[in-house]
C-alpha cells in the first residue's frame, strides 16, 4: 500500500503528526504546505471537514512548523491540493474509519450504521452519546497511516466544492497579519549592507559617515563580508543601511555588461546540453519553418520586501519565516550555521505573495546569523525595496527556437523546441547557495546548476514539449551554467516562455497553412479535455468574427496543460495596440478535475492572467556594469488598475477526476494569447517579451 | 521631541524626531501595523493612510508634518466597515499585503463621492500596486461597498 501513498504521507507516517483533538472540541490539522496567498490552507481545511463530517469552524490548521507539523517539503509547483490535499483526505478518512470501527465493535453493529454529524456519532437517527473527542483513543493517533480507508465519494461532498471564504483574509483587511507585524520580547531591528556580488570583499566602511546619517544608536555586526546594522530603533537602522552603500568600498565586485540582460546572450554560453523525447535528429526535408522567441530576466517583485525573525536562546535557534519550505529552510540553515537541525525550529508566518523563490529564505539566514552574534534577543530583519529587487533570485531569461518540418497539408511532421535557459530552481537543496552564505568567512563552492527532472515537470523545459499529435517531437535543452544573475523558481518556471513560443508558433504555422488558428490547433489535438477548453473560449470571445488582421485591434488565443500533466487552461484576449499594447478583455476556461474551492480556484486563474499580462507587456530586470538597475517600481513597472482588463473565467465541472494543480495554469496561455492577439492587431509579430512600445514600432517598420 | 496629533480619533503625543517617517511612528510607537512597508518611495501604496481625510503615503511622510492633524489607519475601520465587509464578500485579495492601503484610498474616495463610476474607482486606486492580480475583485468590492453605503450601511 505504501508505495501508492502520496509523498507527504510516506515522509510523515504517524497519524499524530497530522491530527490532534483539542479540549475545546476542535481538531487541529497540521500540514507542511503554507499559505502564500493562494488559499491552500482553507482548501485543506475543507477536505478535512468533509471526510470527518466536522463543521469547518471546528478545524484549526497549523501549517509550516518544524516542531509540530509534518514535513511536506516546499510549497511549490501547484502541489498543495494535488499532494497535500490527497494526503489530508487519506489521513482524515483513516482516522474516521479507525474510530468508527472501534465504536461499531462496542455497539455491536456495522460501521456503516454509524453516521457523523459535526463530530458527534449517531446510529440510525439516535445519538450514541459518543463523538471524536470522547471516543478516540491514543491508539488511533500513535499508529502509522496505512492509506487503506476509503474516502467519501465526490457525489456526497457538502463542503468540498463550495466557495468557502479564506480563513486568513479578515486579518489582512483589518491590521496586523504578517510576519512584518510580529513583535517579540527583546526585539532588535536589523538591516543589511549587502555584498554586491559573489566574491566581493568589503575593503572599507566609513562608519562615522554611516552613524551621522543614521542619527541614533545601533550596533554593527560583521561576519566576513556580511554586515548588519542592529538596534532598537527601526528608523535608525534603516537610515544606516540606506546610507551605507555610499560609504562602503568593495573589491573584487563581479562586473556585468548590459548585453547580459537579454536572453540572446545565453546562446553560445557554456551549457549542459540534452536531447529529450524523440531522439532522432530533427528532420530537414520539405518545408522547414523556424522562429525564435524570448523572455528576459524577471523579478518575483513581491509587494513586501522579505522579512524574518530569529532568536538564539539557550542554544536553540528559533526562526520565523515566510519561506515556502520550513523544513528545507531548517536543513539549509543547519548546514550554513553548522548546527544540528534538532537545535532549530522554523515556523512559518505569513508574508506577501512570493510567486516562487524570492528573498524569503535568504533573509531568514540574515536573521539567524545576527541572532548567533546577539543571543537572547529577537532579531527582526527587514529587507529594503532595493534589496529585494537587487538580490532576490530572478526568473531566468529564456531564448526558445521552435522548428517544424511540415507535411503537404502544412502540419508539423517533425517538431523541435530548442531552449537556452539558466536554472529555474536554485534552492539550497538543489545546488544553490543562500545569499549570505557567500559573504561568510567560509563561503560555499560555486552553485551547482540543476533543473527539476522532467518527471517533476522540468525547469527550463517545462511545457516545452507540445501536446499536439505530431509524429515526432523533441526538446533540445541548453542549461546555461553561469548566468550573470542568480536565478531560481518563479511561477511556472519555463512554462511562460515556452508556451508563449509554442502557441505563437502554432499561429504562425496556421497562417502559413492558410488555416484559421483555432481550426489548425483542433486538427492536431486529440485530447478531449484540451479541445473542449479551446472551443469554449473561442466561442466566448466570438473567435469566428474576430475581424481582419492589422486593424489595431486583435484577438488571440493560447492554451496549455501546466507541466503537461497538471491543470488545463485556455485563454483568449482582445487587445488594442496603439503606441502600447492594452489588453481589453480576457476569457479563460480551465479544467482542474475536482476543484476543492471554486472561488479560490478562480482567484488563482484571474491572478495568473493579470500577472502574466504584466510580465508579457512590461517586465524586465535591467543590468549594467554594476549589476541590477531595476531597483524600484518606476524602474520595474508592473500592471496597474488602469491597465487590467475585464476577465471572465469558467471552470469545467469534473468532480470525479483527480484534482490537478492549477495555481500556475493560466500563466503561459495568457502570454501566448497576448502574443497572438498583438500579431493579429498589427499584422506583424513581436517575438520578444516584453512587448514594449519600442518593439511595436520596430515590428511595424520591419 | 514630542509631537501632538490625532490618530484614529485619539489625541496623542509621540516622542519622535520630526523627520521620523509617519509609518515608523504608527507601526513601532503606536503598534498600528495595518499600514505596511512596501517601498518607502511613495510608489506602491501599501502604507497609505488618511491625513485629514486625504490619502497620504505614510512611508515617506515625516511625522512632524502631521502635527495637529487627524491621521486614520485601517485600524480605525474596526474590521466591519462596509469596505472591509465587501472585500471579504468578494474575496478581493490573495496575499492581502496591498489591501489595507487600497481600502484607505477607497475610503477617501467614498467619503467624497457616494456614486463613483468604475473610472473614478480606477483613478483613485491607480497609485496602488497589487502583485497577485486581485484587481478585478478589488474594483468589484469597492463598487459593492459604495452601494452598501448608499443604502445606509453604517460607516
Boltz contact constraints between the chains, C-beta under 6 A:
constraints:
  - contact:
      token1: [A, 37]
      token2: [B, 94]
      max_distance: 6.0
  - contact:
      token1: [A, 37]
      token2: [B, 95]
      max_distance: 6.0
  - contact:
      token1: [A, 37]
      token2: [B, 132]
      max_distance: 6.0
  - contact:
      token1: [A, 169]
      token2: [B, 93]
      max_distance: 6.0
  - contact:
      token1: [A, 172]
      token2: [B, 96]
      max_distance: 6.0
  - contact:
      token1: [A, 172]
      token2: [B, 99]
      max_distance: 6.0
  - contact:
      token1: [A, 173]
      token2: [B, 84]
      max_distance: 6.0
  - contact:
      token1: [A, 173]
      token2: [B, 87]
      max_distance: 6.0
  - contact:
      token1: [A, 173]
      token2: [B, 99]
      max_distance: 6.0
  - contact:
      token1: [A, 174]
      token2: [B, 79]
      max_distance: 6.0
  - contact:
      token1: [A, 175]
      token2: [B, 33]
      max_distance: 6.0
  - contact:
      token1: [A, 175]
      token2: [B, 34]
      max_distance: 6.0
  - contact:
      token1: [A, 175]
      token2: [B, 74]
      max_distance: 6.0
  - contact:
      token1: [A, 175]
      token2: [B, 75]
      max_distance: 6.0
  - contact:
      token1: [A, 176]
      token2: [B, 33]
      max_distance: 6.0
  - contact:
      token1: [A, 181]
      token2: [B, 33]
      max_distance: 6.0
  - contact:
      token1: [A, 234]
      token2: [B, 24]
      max_distance: 6.0
  - contact:
      token1: [A, 234]
      token2: [B, 28]
      max_distance: 6.0
  - contact:
      token1: [A, 235]
      token2: [B, 20]
      max_distance: 6.0
  - contact:
      token1: [A, 235]
      token2: [B, 24]
      max_distance: 6.0
  - contact:
      token1: [A, 301]
      token2: [B, 131]
      max_distance: 6.0
  - contact:
      token1: [A, 303]
      token2: [B, 38]
      max_distance: 6.0
  - contact:
      token1: [A, 303]
      token2: [B, 97]
      max_distance: 6.0
  - contact:
      token1: [A, 303]
      token2: [B, 98]
      max_distance: 6.0
  - contact:
      token1: [A, 303]
      token2: [B, 131]
      max_distance: 6.0
  - contact:
      token1: [A, 304]
      token2: [B, 97]
      max_distance: 6.0
  - contact:
      token1: [A, 352]
      token2: [B, 95]
      max_distance: 6.0
  - contact:
      token1: [A, 352]
      token2: [B, 97]
      max_distance: 6.0
  - contact:
      token1: [A, 353]
      token2: [B, 94]
      max_distance: 6.0
  - contact:
      token1: [A, 353]
      token2: [B, 95]
      max_distance: 6.0
  - contact:
      token1: [A, 353]
      token2: [B, 131]
      max_distance: 6.0
  - contact:
      token1: [A, 353]
      token2: [B, 132]
      max_distance: 6.0
  - contact:
      token1: [A, 385]
      token2: [B, 39]
      max_distance: 6.0
  - contact:
      token1: [A, 599]
      token2: [B, 91]
      max_distance: 6.0
  - contact:
      token1: [A, 607]
      token2: [B, 94]
      max_distance: 6.0
  - contact:
      token1: [A, 607]
      token2: [B, 132]
      max_distance: 6.0
  - contact:
      token1: [A, 607]
      token2: [B, 133]
      max_distance: 6.0
  - contact:
      token1: [A, 610]
      token2: [B, 133]
      max_distance: 6.0
  - contact:
      token1: [A, 611]
      token2: [B, 133]
      max_distance: 6.0
  - contact:
      token1: [A, 632]
      token2: [B, 41]
      max_distance: 6.0
  - contact:
      token1: [A, 633]
      token2: [B, 43]
      max_distance: 6.0
  - contact:
      token1: [A, 633]
      token2: [B, 44]
      max_distance: 6.0
  - contact:
      token1: [A, 640]
      token2: [B, 126]
      max_distance: 6.0
  - contact:
      token1: [A, 641]
      token2: [B, 122]
      max_distance: 6.0
  - contact:
      token1: [A, 641]
      token2: [B, 125]
      max_distance: 6.0
  - contact:
      token1: [A, 641]
      token2: [B, 126]
      max_distance: 6.0
  - contact:
      token1: [A, 641]
      token2: [B, 135]
      max_distance: 6.0
  - contact:
      token1: [A, 642]
      token2: [B, 122]
      max_distance: 6.0
  - contact:
      token1: [A, 642]
      token2: [B, 126]
      max_distance: 6.0
  - contact:
      token1: [A, 644]
      token2: [B, 135]
      max_distance: 6.0
  - contact:
      token1: [A, 647]
      token2: [B, 136]
      max_distance: 6.0
